[in-house]
Amino acid sequence: MKQLAKGILVGSLATVAAIASGVLTFHKTVIKPAEEEEEKFDQNRRAAIRKGRSAHQL
């Protein structure tokens, strides 16, 4: 019975570790680049607004 409990515990920990590594990998490869690209677009938009406003001042 101890072997079964130990096996279930080790299997559960391995499953949790695999899921956590999958989530971290997904975040690093999909979500983070999308957030960085969105931030870059926001910075470009802000710069364009500043440039446009300064061009029309008297």
CHARMM-style PDB file with segment names, atoms N, HN, CA, C and O in Angstrom:
ATOM      1  N   MET     1       0.815  -1.192   0.000  1.00  0.00      PROA
ATOM      2  CA  MET     1       0.000   0.000   0.000  1.00  0.00      PROA
ATOM      3  C   MET     1       0.856   1.251   0.000  1.00  0.00      PROA
ATOM      4  O   MET     1       0.486   2.263  -0.596  1.00  0.00      PROA
ATOM      5  N   LYS     2       2.025   1.183   0.682  1.00  0.00      PROA
ATOM      6  HN  LYS     2       2.325   0.361   1.166  1.00  0.00      PROA
ATOM      7  CA  LYS     2       2.910   2.347   0.703  1.00  0.00      PROA
ATOM      8  C   LYS     2       3.446   2.647  -0.694  1.00  0.00      PROA
ATOM      9  O   LYS     2       3.585   3.810  -1.072  1.00  0.00      PROA
ATOM     10  N   GLN     3       3.745   1.609  -1.450  1.00  0.00      PROA
ATOM     11  HN  GLN     3       3.632   0.664  -1.143  1.00  0.00      PROA
ATOM     12  CA  GLN     3       4.264   1.803  -2.809  1.00  0.00      PROA
ATOM     13  C   GLN     3       3.226   2.511  -3.690  1.00  0.00      PROA
ATOM     14  O   GLN     3       3.569   3.383  -4.488  1.00  0.00      PROA
ATOM     15  N   LEU     4       1.966   2.128  -3.533  1.00  0.00      PROA
ATOM     16  HN  LEU     4       1.687   1.419  -2.884  1.00  0.00      PROA
ATOM     17  CA  LEU     4       0.898   2.742  -4.318  1.00  0.00      PROA
ATOM     18  C   LEU     4       0.757   4.219  -3.960  1.00  0.00      PROA
ATOM     19  O   LEU     4       0.632   5.054  -4.855  1.00  0.00      PROA
ATOM     20  N   ALA     5       0.775   4.550  -2.701  1.00  0.00      PROA
ATOM     21  HN  ALA     5       0.877   3.872  -1.973  1.00  0.00      PROA
ATOM     22  CA  ALA     5       0.648   5.942  -2.266  1.00  0.00      PROA
ATOM     23  C   ALA     5       1.841   6.759  -2.749  1.00  0.00      PROA
ATOM     24  O   ALA     5       1.683   7.893  -3.201  1.00  0.00      PROA
ATOM     25  N   LYS     6       3.035   6.179  -2.652  1.00  0.00      PROA
ATOM     26  HN  LYS     6       3.163   5.258  -2.285  1.00  0.00      PROA
ATOM     27  CA  LYS     6       4.229   6.882  -3.108  1.00  0.00      PROA
ATOM     28  C   LYS     6       4.170   7.103  -4.626  1.00  0.00      PROA
ATOM     29  O   LYS     6       4.547   8.167  -5.115  1.00  0.00      PROA
ATOM     30  N   GLY     7       3.708   6.119  -5.346  1.00  0.00      PROA
ATOM     31  HN  GLY     7       3.402   5.254  -4.948  1.00  0.00      PROA
ATOM     32  CA  GLY     7       3.586   6.231  -6.799  1.00  0.00      PROA
ATOM     33  C   GLY     7       2.568   7.289  -7.207  1.00  0.00      PROA
ATOM     34  O   GLY     7       2.799   8.050  -8.147  1.00  0.00      PROA
ATOM     35  N   ILE     8       1.455   7.336  -6.508  1.00  0.00      PROA
ATOM     36  HN  ILE     8       1.267   6.718  -5.744  1.00  0.00      PROA
ATOM     37  CA  ILE     8       0.441   8.350  -6.799  1.00  0.00      PROA
ATOM     38  C   ILE     8       0.979   9.740  -6.490  1.00  0.00      PROA
ATOM     39  O   ILE     8       0.750  10.676  -7.256  1.00  0.00      PROA
ATOM     40  N   LEU     9       1.685   9.884  -5.388  1.00  0.00      PROA
ATOM     41  HN  LEU     9       1.871   9.123  -4.766  1.00  0.00      PROA
ATOM     42  CA  LEU     9       2.264  11.174  -5.017  1.00  0.00      PROA
ATOM     43  C   LEU     9       3.301  11.633  -6.043  1.00  0.00      PROA
ATOM     44  O   LEU     9       3.272  12.782  -6.484  1.00  0.00      PROA
ATOM     45  N   VAL    10       4.199  10.754  -6.417  1.00  0.00      PROA
ATOM     46  HN  VAL    10       4.223   9.821  -6.060  1.00  0.00      PROA
ATOM     47  CA  VAL    10       5.241  11.104  -7.391  1.00  0.00      PROA
ATOM     48  C   VAL    10       4.602  11.417  -8.746  1.00  0.00      PROA
ATOM     49  O   VAL    10       5.004  12.370  -9.413  1.00  0.00      PROA
ATOM     50  N   GLY    11       3.636  10.643  -9.146  1.00  0.00      PROA
ATOM     51  HN  GLY    11       3.309   9.869  -8.604  1.00  0.00      PROA
ATOM     52  CA  GLY    11       2.949  10.886 -10.414  1.00  0.00      PROA
ATOM     53  C   GLY    11       2.209  12.210 -10.415  1.00  0.00      PROA
ATOM     54  O   GLY    11       2.217  12.930 -11.414  1.00  0.00      PROA
ATOM     55  N   SER    12       1.572  12.532  -9.304  1.00  0.00      PROA
ATOM     56  HN  SER    12       1.566  11.947  -8.493  1.00  0.00      PROA
ATOM     57  CA  SER    12       0.859  13.803  -9.196  1.00  0.00      PROA
ATOM     58  C   SER    12       1.822  14.981  -9.258  1.00  0.00      PROA
ATOM     59  O   SER    12       1.550  15.968  -9.941  1.00  0.00      PROA
ATOM     60  N   LEU    13       2.939  14.886  -8.553  1.00  0.00      PROA
ATOM     61  HN  LEU    13       3.160  14.083  -7.999  1.00  0.00      PROA
ATOM     62  CA  LEU    13       3.936  15.956  -8.590  1.00  0.00      PROA
ATOM     63  C   LEU    13       4.522  16.121  -9.985  1.00  0.00      PROA
ATOM     64  O   LEU    13       4.736  17.244 -10.440  1.00  0.00      PROA
ATOM     65  N   ALA    14       4.782  15.014 -10.663  1.00  0.00      PROA
ATOM     66  HN  ALA    14       4.609  14.102 -10.294  1.00  0.00      PROA
ATOM     67  CA  ALA    14       5.325  15.079 -12.023  1.00  0.00      PROA
ATOM     68  C   ALA    14       4.311  15.726 -12.974  1.00  0.00      PROA
ATOM     69  O   ALA    14       4.688  16.502 -13.852  1.00  0.00      PROA
ATOM     70  N   THR    15       3.044  15.407 -12.799  1.00  0.00      PROA
ATOM     71  HN  THR    15       2.738  14.777 -12.085  1.00  0.00      PROA
ATOM     72  CA  THR    15       2.003  15.997 -13.639  1.00  0.00      PROA
ATOM     73  C   THR    15       1.887  17.493 -13.396  1.00  0.00      PROA
ATOM     74  O   THR    15       1.778  18.272 -14.343  1.00  0.00      PROA
ATOM     75  N   VAL    16       1.911  17.891 -12.151  1.00  0.00      PROA
ATOM     76  HN  VAL    16       2.000  17.259 -11.381  1.00  0.00      PROA
ATOM     77  CA  VAL    16       1.838  19.317 -11.825  1.00  0.00      PROA
ATOM     78  C   VAL    16       3.055  20.055 -12.386  1.00  0.00      PROA
ATOM     79  O   VAL    16       2.920  21.159 -12.913  1.00  0.00      PROA
ATOM     80  N   ALA    17       4.229  19.458 -12.278  1.00  0.00      PROA
ATOM     81  HN  ALA    17       4.339  18.561 -11.850  1.00  0.00      PROA
ATOM     82  CA  ALA    17       5.441  20.079 -12.812  1.00  0.00      PROA
ATOM     83  C   ALA    17       5.371  20.204 -14.331  1.00  0.00      PROA
ATOM     84  O   ALA    17       5.789  21.221 -14.883  1.00  0.00      PROA
ATOM     85  N   ALA    18       4.853  19.194 -15.010  1.00  0.00      PROA
ATOM     86  HN  ALA    18       4.513  18.367 -14.561  1.00  0.00      PROA
ATOM     87  CA  ALA    18       4.735  19.242 -16.464  1.00  0.00      PROA
ATOM     88  C   ALA    18       3.741  20.317 -16.896  1.00  0.00      PROA
ATOM     89  O   ALA    18       3.990  21.033 -17.866  1.00  0.00      PROA
ATOM     90  N   ILE    19       2.635  20.435 -16.198  1.00  0.00      PROA
ATOM     91  HN  ILE    19       2.433  19.853 -15.411  1.00  0.00      PROA
ATOM     92  CA  ILE    19       1.638  21.456 -16.529  1.00  0.00      PROA
ATOM     93  C   ILE    19       2.219  22.846 -16.282  1.00  0.00      PROA
ATOM     94  O   ILE    19       2.023  23.748 -17.097  1.00  0.00      PROA
ATOM     95  N   ALA    20       2.926  23.029 -15.174  1.00  0.00      PROA
ATOM     96  HN  ALA    20       3.085  22.296 -14.513  1.00  0.00      PROA
ATOM     97  CA  ALA    20       3.517  24.328 -14.868  1.00  0.00      PROA
ATOM     98  C   ALA    20       4.563  24.714 -15.915  1.00  0.00      PROA
ATOM     99  O   ALA    20       4.614  25.871 -16.334  1.00  0.00      PROA
ATOM    100  N   SER    21       5.381  23.782 -16.335  1.00  0.00      PROA
ATOM    101  HN  SER    21       5.339  22.842 -15.995  1.00  0.00      PROA
ATOM    102  CA  SER    21       6.384  24.107 -17.354  1.00  0.00      PROA
ATOM    103  C   SER    21       5.717  24.422 -18.689  1.00  0.00      PROA
ATOM    104  O   SER    21       6.197  25.281 -19.429  1.00  0.00      PROA
ATOM    105  N   GLY    22       4.640  23.754 -19.001  1.00  0.00      PROA
ATOM    106  HN  GLY    22       4.250  23.056 -18.401  1.00  0.00      PROA
ATOM    107  CA  GLY    22       3.896  24.054 -20.226  1.00  0.00      PROA
ATOM    108  C   GLY    22       3.293  25.439 -20.198  1.00  0.00      PROA
ATOM    109  O   GLY    22       3.326  26.157 -21.197  1.00  0.00      PROA
ATOM    110  N   VAL    23       2.742  25.820 -19.060  1.00  0.00      PROA
ATOM    111  HN  VAL    23       2.714  25.237 -18.248  1.00  0.00      PROA
ATOM    112  CA  VAL    23       2.147  27.150 -18.924  1.00  0.00      PROA
ATOM    113  C   VAL    23       3.220  28.229 -19.035  1.00  0.00      PROA
ATOM    114  O   VAL    23       3.011  29.234 -19.714  1.00  0.00      PROA
ATOM    115  N   LEU    24       4.359  28.038 -18.382  1.00  0.00      PROA
ATOM    116  HN  LEU    24       4.529  27.221 -17.831  1.00  0.00      PROA
ATOM    117  CA  LEU    24       5.444  29.015 -18.457  1.00  0.00      PROA
ATOM    118  C   LEU    24       5.991  29.138 -19.879  1.00  0.00      PROA
ATOM    119  O   LEU    24       6.272  30.243 -20.344  1.00  0.00      PROA
ATOM    120  N   THR    25       6.139  28.022 -20.558  1.00  0.00      PROA
ATOM    121  HN  THR    25       5.911  27.125 -20.180  1.00  0.00      PROA
ATOM    122  CA  THR    25       6.621  28.045 -21.935  1.00  0.00      PROA
ATOM    123  C   THR    25       5.635  28.760 -22.836  1.00  0.00      PROA
ATOM    124  O   THR    25       6.043  29.553 -23.685  1.00  0.00      PROA
ATOM    125  N   PHE    26       4.352  28.500 -22.674  1.00  0.00      PROA
ATOM    126  HN  PHE    26       4.020  27.856 -21.984  1.00  0.00      PROA
ATOM    127  CA  PHE    26       3.317  29.166 -23.466  1.00  0.00      PROA
ATOM    128  C   PHE    26       3.357  30.668 -23.222  1.00  0.00      PROA
ATOM    129  O   PHE    26       3.264  31.458 -24.161  1.00  0.00      PROA
ATOM    130  N   HSD    27       3.496  31.058 -21.965  1.00  0.00      PROA
ATOM    131  HN  HSD    27       3.572  30.416 -21.202  1.00  0.00      PROA
ATOM    132  CA  HSD    27       3.546  32.493 -21.635  1.00  0.00      PROA
ATOM    133  C   HSD    27       4.763  33.147 -22.275  1.00  0.00      PROA
ATOM    134  O   HSD    27       4.671  34.254 -22.808  1.00  0.00      PROA
ATOM    135  N   LYS    28       5.907  32.460 -22.223  1.00  0.00      PROA
ATOM    136  HN  LYS    28       5.981  31.562 -21.790  1.00  0.00      PROA
ATOM    137  CA  LYS    28       7.142  33.038 -22.742  1.00  0.00      PROA
ATOM    138  C   LYS    28       7.140  33.115 -24.268  1.00  0.00      PROA
ATOM    139  O   LYS    28       7.716  34.049 -24.826  1.00  0.00      PROA
ATOM    140  N   THR    29       6.514  32.169 -24.954  1.00  0.00      PROA
ATOM    141  HN  THR    29       6.046  31.411 -24.501  1.00  0.00      PROA
ATOM    142  CA  THR    29       6.577  32.130 -26.410  1.00  0.00      PROA
ATOM    143  C   THR    29       5.392  32.796 -27.089  1.00  0.00      PROA
ATOM    144  O   THR    29       5.518  33.214 -28.240  1.00  0.00      PROA
ATOM    145  N   VAL    30       4.247  32.913 -26.429  1.00  0.00      PROA
ATOM    146  HN  VAL    30       4.145  32.573 -25.494  1.00  0.00      PROA
ATOM    147  CA  VAL    30       3.056  33.449 -27.083  1.00  0.00      PROA
ATOM    148  C   VAL    30       2.622  34.774 -26.467  1.00  0.00      PROA
ATOM    149  O   VAL    30       2.458  35.762 -27.184  1.00  0.00      PROA
ATOM    150  N   ILE    31       2.438  34.810 -25.187  1.00  0.00      PROA
ATOM    151  HN  ILE    31       2.570  34.008 -24.604  1.00  0.00      PROA
ATOM    152  CA  ILE    31       1.846  35.978 -24.536  1.00  0.00      PROA
ATOM    153  C   ILE    31       2.843  37.119 -24.419  1.00  0.00      PROA
ATOM    154  O   ILE    31       2.501  38.257 -24.740  1.00  0.00      PROA
ATOM    155  N   LYS    32       4.055  36.857 -23.976  1.00  0.00      PROA
ATOM    156  HN  LYS    32       4.333  35.932 -23.715  1.00  0.00      PROA
ATOM    157  CA  LYS    32       5.033  37.921 -23.764  1.00  0.00      PROA
ATOM    158  C   LYS    32       5.385  38.647 -25.059  1.00  0.00      PROA
ATOM    159  O   LYS    32       5.425  39.878 -25.050  1.00  0.00      PROA
ATOM    160  N   PRO    33       5.645  37.956 -26.182  1.00  0.00      PROA
ATOM    161  CA  PRO    33       5.922  38.686 -27.426  1.00  0.00      PROA
ATOM    162  C   PRO    33       4.727  39.540 -27.877  1.00  0.00      PROA
ATOM    163  O   PRO    33       4.918  40.631 -28.414  1.00  0.00      PROA
ATOM    164  N   ALA    34       3.521  39.059 -27.667  1.00  0.00      PROA
ATOM    165  HN  ALA    34       3.366  38.173 -27.231  1.00  0.00      PROA
ATOM    166  CA  ALA    34       2.345  39.841 -28.036  1.00  0.00      PROA
ATOM    167  C   ALA    34       2.244  41.095 -27.179  1.00  0.00      PROA
ATOM    168  O   ALA    34       1.903  42.163 -27.689  1.00  0.00      PROA
ATOM    169  N   GLU    35       2.532  40.985 -25.895  1.00  0.00      PROA
ATOM    170  HN  GLU    35       2.809  40.118 -25.481  1.00  0.00      PROA
ATOM    171  CA  GLU    35       2.506  42.152 -25.016  1.00  0.00      PROA
ATOM    172  C   GLU    35       3.595  43.147 -25.395  1.00  0.00      PROA
ATOM    173  O   GLU    35       3.367  44.356 -25.372  1.00  0.00      PROA
ATOM    174  N   GLU    36       4.782  42.644 -25.745  1.00  0.00      PROA
ATOM    175  HN  GLU    36       4.967  41.662 -25.764  1.00  0.00      PROA
ATOM    176  CA  GLU    36       5.871  43.539 -26.145  1.00  0.00      PROA
ATOM    177  C   GLU    36       5.526  44.264 -27.446  1.00  0.00      PROA
ATOM    178  O   GLU    36       5.814  45.453 -27.588  1.00  0.00      PROA
ATOM    179  N   GLU    37       4.918  43.564 -28.383  1.00  0.00      PROA
ATOM    180  HN  GLU    37       4.684  42.599 -28.268  1.00  0.00      PROA
ATOM    181  CA  GLU    37       4.523  44.187 -29.644  1.00  0.00      PROA
ATOM    182  C   GLU    37       3.453  45.250 -29.410  1.00  0.00      PROA
ATOM    183  O   GLU    37       3.494  46.321 -30.015  1.00  0.00      PROA
ATOM    184  N   GLU    38       2.509  44.955 -28.541  1.00  0.00      PROA
ATOM    185  HN  GLU    38       2.476  44.085 -28.050  1.00  0.00      PROA
ATOM    186  CA  GLU    38       1.470  45.922 -28.207  1.00  0.00      PROA
ATOM    187  C   GLU    38       2.075  47.164 -27.546  1.00  0.00      PROA
ATOM    188  O   GLU    38       1.653  48.284 -27.835  1.00  0.00      PROA
ATOM    189  N   GLU    39       3.046  46.976 -26.676  1.00  0.00      PROA
ATOM    190  HN  GLU    39       3.388  46.066 -26.442  1.00  0.00      PROA
ATOM    191  CA  GLU    39       3.713  48.105 -26.026  1.00  0.00      PROA
ATOM    192  C   GLU    39       4.465  48.951 -27.052  1.00  0.00      PROA
ATOM    193  O   GLU    39       4.469  50.180 -26.974  1.00  0.00      PROA
ATOM    194  N   LYS    40       5.102  48.281 -28.014  1.00  0.00      PROA
ATOM    195  HN  LYS    40       5.099  47.283 -28.078  1.00  0.00      PROA
ATOM    196  CA  LYS    40       5.816  49.002 -29.061  1.00  0.00      PROA
ATOM    197  C   LYS    40       4.848  49.851 -29.894  1.00  0.00      PROA
ATOM    198  O   LYS    40       5.158  50.995 -30.229  1.00  0.00      PROA
ATOM    199  N   PHE    41       3.686  49.297 -30.225  1.00  0.00      PROA
ATOM    200  HN  PHE    41       3.435  48.368 -29.953  1.00  0.00      PROA
ATOM    201  CA  PHE    41       2.682  50.056 -30.968  1.00  0.00      PROA
ATOM    202  C   PHE    41       2.189  51.252 -30.162  1.00  0.00      PROA
ATOM    203  O   PHE    41       1.983  52.334 -30.711  1.00  0.00      PROA
ATOM    204  N   ASP    42       2.000  51.055 -28.859  1.00  0.00      PROA
ATOM    205  HN  ASP    42       2.167  50.176 -28.413  1.00  0.00      PROA
ATOM    206  CA  ASP    42       1.556  52.162 -28.005  1.00  0.00      PROA
ATOM    207  C   ASP    42       2.598  53.273 -27.962  1.00  0.00      PROA
ATOM    208  O   ASP    42       2.250  54.452 -28.018  1.00  0.00      PROA
ATOM    209  N   GLN    43       3.868  52.907 -27.865  1.00  0.00      PROA
ATOM    210  HN  GLN    43       4.151  51.949 -27.820  1.00  0.00      PROA
ATOM    211  CA  GLN    43       4.929  53.916 -27.838  1.00  0.00      PROA
ATOM    212  C   GLN    43       4.982  54.677 -29.163  1.00  0.00      PROA
ATOM    213  O   GLN    43       5.146  55.897 -29.172  1.00  0.00      PROA
ATOM    214  N   ASN    44       4.844  53.966 -30.271  1.00  0.00      PROA
ATOM    215  HN  ASN    44       4.711  52.975 -30.263  1.00  0.00      PROA
ATOM    216  CA  ASN    44       4.849  54.627 -31.575  1.00  0.00      PROA
ATOM    217  C   ASN    44       3.649  55.552 -31.721  1.00  0.00      PROA
ATOM    218  O   ASN    44       3.767  56.640 -32.284  1.00  0.00      PROA
ATOM    219  N   ARG    45       2.500  55.128 -31.218  1.00  0.00      PROA
ATOM    220  HN  ARG    45       2.403  54.244 -30.761  1.00  0.00      PROA
ATOM    221  CA  ARG    45       1.299  55.944 -31.293  1.00  0.00      PROA
ATOM    222  C   ARG    45       1.472  57.217 -30.476  1.00  0.00      PROA
ATOM    223  O   ARG    45       1.116  58.305 -30.929  1.00  0.00      PROA
ATOM    224  N   ARG    46       2.023  57.078 -29.264  1.00  0.00      PROA
ATOM    225  HN  ARG    46       2.312  56.194 -28.897  1.00  0.00      PROA
ATOM    226  CA  ARG    46       2.258  58.258 -28.424  1.00  0.00      PROA
ATOM    227  C   ARG    46       3.238  59.223 -29.077  1.00  0.00      PROA
ATOM    228  O   ARG    46       3.040  60.438 -29.033  1.00  0.00      PROA
ATOM    229  N   ALA    47       4.283  58.694 -29.675  1.00  0.00      PROA
ATOM    230  HN  ALA    47       4.444  57.707 -29.711  1.00  0.00      PROA
ATOM    231  CA  ALA    47       5.263  59.547 -30.353  1.00  0.00      PROA
ATOM    232  C   ALA    47       4.627  60.261 -31.539  1.00  0.00      PROA
ATOM    233  O   ALA    47       4.905  61.437 -31.771  1.00  0.00      PROA
ATOM    234  N   ALA    48       3.786  59.572 -32.287  1.00  0.00      PROA
ATOM    235  HN  ALA    48       3.560  58.616 -32.099  1.00  0.00      PROA
ATOM    236  CA  ALA    48       3.122  60.195 -33.432  1.00  0.00      PROA
ATOM    237  C   ALA    48       2.170  61.291 -32.986  1.00  0.00      PROA
ATOM    238  O   ALA    48       2.068  62.326 -33.646  1.00  0.00      PROA
ATOM    239  N   ILE    49       1.474  61.083 -31.883  1.00  0.00      PROA
ATOM    240  HN  ILE    49       1.557  60.242 -31.347  1.00  0.00      PROA
ATOM    241  CA  ILE    49       0.570  62.111 -31.360  1.00  0.00      PROA
ATOM    242  C   ILE    49       1.370  63.335 -30.934  1.00  0.00      PROA
ATOM    243  O   ILE    49       0.987  64.461 -31.252  1.00  0.00      PROA
ATOM    244  N   ARG    50       2.475  63.133 -30.219  1.00  0.00      PROA
ATOM    245  HN  ARG    50       2.786  62.219 -29.961  1.00  0.00      PROA
ATOM    246  CA  ARG    50       3.320  64.268 -29.799  1.00  0.00      PROA
ATOM    247  C   ARG    50       3.849  65.021 -31.006  1.00  0.00      PROA
ATOM    248  O   ARG    50       3.836  66.251 -31.030  1.00  0.00      PROA
ATOM    249  N   LYS    51       4.311  64.288 -32.003  1.00  0.00      PROA
ATOM    250  HN  LYS    51       4.321  63.289 -31.983  1.00  0.00      PROA
ATOM    251  CA  LYS    51       4.872  64.922 -33.192  1.00  0.00      PROA
ATOM    252  C   LYS    51       3.795  65.692 -33.942  1.00  0.00      PROA
ATOM    253  O   LYS    51       4.046  66.794 -34.431  1.00  0.00      PROA
ATOM    254  N   GLY    52       2.609  65.128 -34.036  1.00  0.00      PROA
ATOM    255  HN  GLY    52       2.404  64.233 -33.639  1.00  0.00      PROA
ATOM    256  CA  GLY    52       1.519  65.800 -34.732  1.00  0.00      PROA
ATOM    257  C   GLY    52       1.079  67.064 -34.015  1.00  0.00      PROA
ATOM    258  O   GLY    52       0.795  68.074 -34.657  1.00  0.00      PROA
ATOM    259  N   ARG    53       1.020  67.019 -32.714  1.00  0.00      PROA
ATOM    260  HN  ARG    53       1.251  66.198 -32.192  1.00  0.00      PROA
ATOM    261  CA  ARG    53       0.610  68.199 -31.942  1.00  0.00      PROA
ATOM    262  C   ARG    53       1.653  69.299 -32.017  1.00  0.00      PROA
ATOM    263  O   ARG    53       1.308  70.476 -32.122  1.00  0.00      PROA
ATOM    264  N   SER    54       2.937  68.926 -31.963  1.00  0.00      PROA
ATOM    265  HN  SER    54       3.218  67.970 -31.877  1.00  0.00      PROA
ATOM    266  CA  SER    54       3.985  69.947 -32.001  1.00  0.00      PROA
ATOM    267  C   SER    54       4.092  70.584 -33.385  1.00  0.00      PROA
ATOM    268  O   SER    54       4.540  71.725 -33.499  1.00  0.00      PROA
ATOM    269  N   ALA    55       3.695  69.881 -34.424  1.00  0.00      PROA
ATOM    270  HN  ALA    55       3.331  68.954 -34.331  1.00  0.00      PROA
ATOM    271  CA  ALA    55       3.769  70.416 -35.775  1.00  0.00      PROA
ATOM    272  C   ALA    55       2.699  71.485 -36.007  1.00  0.00      PROA
ATOM    273  O   ALA    55       2.870  72.330 -36.886  1.00  0.00      PROA
ATOM    274  N   HSD    56       1.614  71.473 -35.252  1.00  0.00      PROA
ATOM    275  HN  HSD    56       1.476  70.787 -34.538  1.00  0.00      PROA
ATOM    276  CA  HSD    56       0.515  72.403 -35.471  1.00  0.00      PROA
ATOM    277  C   HSD    56       0.489  73.547 -34.476  1.00  0.00      PROA
ATOM    278  O   HSD    56      -0.482  74.302 -34.430  1.00  0.00      PROA
ATOM    279  N   GLN    57       1.513  73.685 -33.699  1.00  0.00      PROA
ATOM    280  HN  GLN    57       2.302  73.072 -33.736  1.00  0.00      PROA
ATOM    281  CA  GLN    57       1.545  74.793 -32.743  1.00  0.00      PROA
ATOM    282  C   GLN    57       2.119  76.038 -33.430  1.00  0.00      PROA
ATOM    283  O   GLN    57       2.964  75.940 -34.320  1.00  0.00      PROA
ATOM    284  N   LEU    58       1.647  77.191 -33.004  1.00  0.00      PROA
ATOM    285  HN  LEU    58       0.960  77.271 -32.281  1.00  0.00      PROA
ATOM    286  CA  LEU    58       2.111  78.442 -33.610  1.00  0.00      PROA
ATOM    287  C   LEU    58       3.240  79.049 -32.853  1.00  0.00      PROA
ATOM    288  OT1 LEU    58       3.743  80.105 -33.236  1.00  0.00      PROA
TER     289      LEU     58
END
